[in-house]
């Protein structure tokens, strides 16, 4: 049970970072520095979500 809770939490955090990063990147598309920061946040969020799914379903 504990493994599923941790998996869901990491998945939600990763997907939340990905979605909000993309949202704000689109919202602040006129500022190149903000786009760079939100792109990095989106990539980190995607990596967290993929890693959580990979670890849960492969190991």
RAUR-V460657 format. One line per field, one symbol per residue. psi: psi as a letter, one per 30 degrees, with the letter a starting at -180 (. if undefined). burial: I if it has 24 or more other ideal C-beta (glycine too) atoms within 12 Angstrom, else O. A space follows every 50 residues. Layout:
BEGIN
psi->???
burial->???
END
This chain:
BEGIN
psi->eeeeeeeeeeeeeeeeeeeeeeefeeehffjeeeeeefeeeeeeeeeeee eeeeeefe.
burial->OOOOOOOOOIIOOIIOIIOOIOOOIOOOOOOOOOOOOIOOIIOOIIOIIO OIOOOOOOO
END
